[in-house]
Amino acid sequence: LTKLHEEAQPQLKRIRQQLNNLLIERCPPKVKTRAKRDSSRPQPSMMMNPSTEGLAGKAGKTHYLVQVGEVANLYKTSKRRHPATIQQQRQKPKSKLDLHGMKREDALKALDEKLTQWIDDAMSGPYPFVIPVEIVCGGGSQILSEAVEQWVKQNEKVANAPRNSQ
């Protein structure tokens, strides 16, 4: 290694001298300047917001895609799914319940009545004994939407459908 260094030293010295002779100057980094506003350009006029009538969005959902059936086979984010389960989840809902125009109490009663029918349909169907169901509650004042959301959370045999099936 020492012999190699001795052989390369004259060449390295020559290269070092050439670099020093170039007088390379270091430049400070460029500073970005902000564009000054041109006062000769016309400024856009301030526009008042139009009335808020019809612009407000609805807070809740207008429909719910849920799964009804055997508790052990309902959608769980932590479980891996069989290809058959994935195929079934992508099916269109077999059953649909429209709650438009109902009062909260009537809607909950209709959901409870339909739940028994949906569970029977799921259990008489193929494995994994789960069926997709669509519950339509409409836009309105979101009272039905909140009621359906609470109903889904309270019933162990009902779960929100996975996002990829919607």
N, C-alpha and C positions, 0 to 999 in steps of 0.2 A: 504494500500500500504506500510506503514511503517512496519507493522507486517511482511509482506512478505519479505521485504528487510532485516529485522533482522534475519529471518529464513535462508535466502539464503546467508547471508554475510559470515559465516564460510566456506561454500562450495566454494564460489567465491574466498575467500582468499587462500584456498588450491590449486585451479586451477591456480591462479596467481603465486603462489610459484613454482608449477611444471613447468610452462612455463618459468619462470626466470631461473630455474635450468637447462633447456635444453641448454642454451647458444646458441641460434639460431643466426647465423651470417648472416648479410646481405651481399649479394654479389653484386658487381657492374654488370650492364647489360653487356651481351656479346658484344664484338666488332667484327663486320664482317671484316674479312681480305680479301684483294683482292688477287686473285690467281696470283702468279708471272708467268710471261711467261717463259717457259722453252726454253732456247736458244739451247738446243740440238735437239729439235724437228725441223724438216725442215719447214721453213716458206712457205706458199703458194706463188707461183710466181704471180707477177702482170700480168694481162692479159689486153691487149689493147682492147678497144671496137671494135667490128666488124664494118664494114661500116654501115652507117645509111640507106643505100638503102633498101627500103621495110619495114623498121621498124616504120616509122612515121604513126600515127593514123590520121584518118580524123576528122576534126573539127565539121562538122555538121551532121545532120541526113540523113540517106539514104531513109527513108520513113516517112510519117506523117499519123497518124490515127486521123481523125477529125470528128466532128459531124456537120451536116448541117441541118438547119431547122428553126423553129420558135424561135425567139430570147428569149422569156420568158422561153422556155423549154430546152435551151442548157445547157450543164454541168456547174454547179456552185458549188464551193466547200462549200459554206455556206448553200446551200439548202439541205434538206433531200429529198431522192428520194423514189418514190413509187416502190414496187417490180416489177411492169411492166416495169418501166423505167430502173431498174437495169438489168432485163432480156434482154431488147432491146440493152443496151449498150454492153452486152457481146456477141452479135451476131457478126458474121463475117461481115466485110464491104460489103454492097450490091453493091457498086460501087468502081471501081478502076481506077485511071488515072495514066498512065505511062508517065513521062516526059523525059525519057532517050534520049539523043541526041538532045534535043531542045535547042534553044537559049533562053535567059532570056525573051525577048519580046514575043517569040512564046509561051513559057510556061505560061506566065501571061495571054495571050490571050486565050489559051486553058482552063485555070482555070476559067476565067470569063465566057466563053461559057458554060462550064460544070456546073457552079454554078446555072444558071437558071434551068437547067434540074434537078439538085439535089434538089433544093428547091421545084420544082413541084412534084418530087417523094416523098419528105418528107410530103408535104401538102396533097397529095392524100393517104398517108398511115395512119396507126392508130395513135391514141394519143400516145405520146406527139408530133407528127409531126416533128420528128428528125430522120435522117438516118446516119449511120456510113459510112464513106468514107475513102479509103486509097489512098494517093497521094505518088507515088514513084518518087523520084528525083535522085537516084543513088549516087555513091561515088564521082567520079570526082573531080572537083575543088571547090565544094560546092557553086557555084554561084546559082544553082537552089535551093539548100537547103535554102539559105538565102532569095531568092525571095519568096519561098513558106511560110517561116516563117513570112515574112512581110505581105504577102497576107492574111494569116490567121488572123493576128492582125488587119488588116485594114477592114476586112469584118465582120460586126456585126452578120451576119447569119451563121458564121463559128466559131467553137471553137475547141481547142485541146480536144481530147477524154480523159476521166479520165484514170489514170494509171492502175486501176484494170481491165479495159476492154482491155488493150493491152496485 
